[in-house]
Amino acid sequence: MKRSPLAMVLLALLVEAPMHPYRMQQVIKHRGQDQLVNVAQRNSVYQTLDRLVREGLARPGGTSREAGRPERTVYEATEEGAATLRRWLLEMLPEPAREFPEFPVALAFLPILSPAETRELLERRLETLTDRVAAIDAQAPPGLPRLFLIEDEYRAAVLRAEIGWLRGVVADLDDGSLSWDRALIDETLARFG
């Protein structure tokens, strides 16, 4: 099975304890892992779980019924699923993935905007990232061991690094050491284009 962040999170939950898809989505949100994987649409959980079942990494393990709720199928990880999760971790931790985030793509096309527009947009990004770091810092329950907060610690560190870099770029836009106009763009494209 092709590894995906959502497949990994669901499989890890099933290794932890059997549960039904709705509960998985609740646990992901409760733990803040919805910042790691997109579970806004419950259907994505069901589709990914179906893939895990088809690949033999998870299986239905019975049903459960809560008062006033419909009967729900509870899933559990198979031995192959637990082994696959372990293999994924062994592959993912040492080797950076080749990912394609949107922000560097937007940076590649700054010449389409003016330096003033760019400065304004990057300042807005700075505010958003600062708010995100504050939210990550505020959500950590007191006394929870660092092991269970390590992904949040990483996300906050990456955001703080981007904030520092953005502040430098905004300062360079302010003092004019980073600037461009049509003539510079045309000359550069003629030389390197």
WOGI-V825662 format. One record per residue. SS is DSSP state (H for helix, E for strand, - for the rest). PHI is phi as a letter, one per 20 degrees, with the letter a starting at -180 (NA if undefined). NEAR is the number of other ideal C-beta (glycine too) atoms within 8 Angstrom. Layout:
[[SS PHI NEAR] [SS PHI NEAR]]
This chain:
[[- NA 8] [- f 3] [- f 8] [- b 7] [H g 7] [H f 12] [H g 12] [H f 11] [H f 12] [H f 14] [H f 16] [H f 9] [H f 12] [H f 16] [H f 9] [H f 5] [- a 5] [- f 8] [E a 11] [- e 10] [H g 13] [H f 8] [H f 9] [H g 14] [H f 11] [H f 8] [H f 11] [H g 13] [H f 10] [H f 6] [- e 6] [- m 8] [H f 11] [H f 10] [H e 7] [- d 8] [- c 9] [- e 7] [- c 12] [- g 5] [- e 6] [H g 9] [H g 6] [H f 11] [H f 13] [H f 9] [H f 8] [H f 12] [H f 13] [H g 8] [H f 10] [H f 16] [H f 12] [H g 6] [- e 7] [- m 8] [- e 12] [E b 13] [E b 8] [E f 7] [E c 7] [E p 7] [E c 7] [E c 8] [- b 8] [- d 5] [- g 4] [- m 3] [- c 7] [- f 4] [- f 7] [E c 12] [E f 9] [E e 12] [E d 15] [E b 9] [E f 10] [- e 10] [H f 5] [H f 8] [H f 15] [H f 11] [H f 8] [H f 11] [H g 13] [H f 8] [H f 8] [H g 10] [H f 8] [H f 8] [H e 9] [H f 9] [H f 6] [H e 5] [- d 6] [- f 3] [- f 5] [- e 4] [- d 4] [- c 4] [- f 6] [H f 5] [H g 6] [H f 7] [H f 9] [H f 8] [H f 7] [H f 6] [- d 7] [H g 9] [H g 6] [H f 4] [- e 8] [- e 5] [H g 10] [H f 6] [H f 8] [H f 11] [H g 11] [H f 8] [H f 9] [H f 12] [H f 9] [H f 8] [H f 9] [H g 12] [H f 8] [H f 8] [H f 12] [H f 9] [H f 8] [H f 9] [H f 12] [H f 8] [H f 8] [H f 13] [H f 8] [H f 6] [H e 8] [- f 9] [- f 5] [- g 4] [- n 3] [- f 7] [- g 5] [H g 6] [H g 5] [H e 6] [H d 10] [H f 8] [H f 8] [H f 12] [H f 9] [H f 8] [H g 11] [H f 11] [H f 8] [H f 8] [H f 12] [H f 9] [H f 8] [H f 9] [H g 12] [H f 8] [H f 8] [H f 12] [H g 9] [H f 8] [H f 10] [H f 12] [H f 8] [H f 9] [H f 13] [H f 7] [H e 6] [- n 6] [- f 5] [- c 8] [- b 7] [- b 8] [- b 6] [H f 5] [H f 6] [H f 8] [H f 10] [H f 8] [H f 8] [H f 9] [H f 8] [H f 6] [H f 6] [H d 4] [- f 5]]
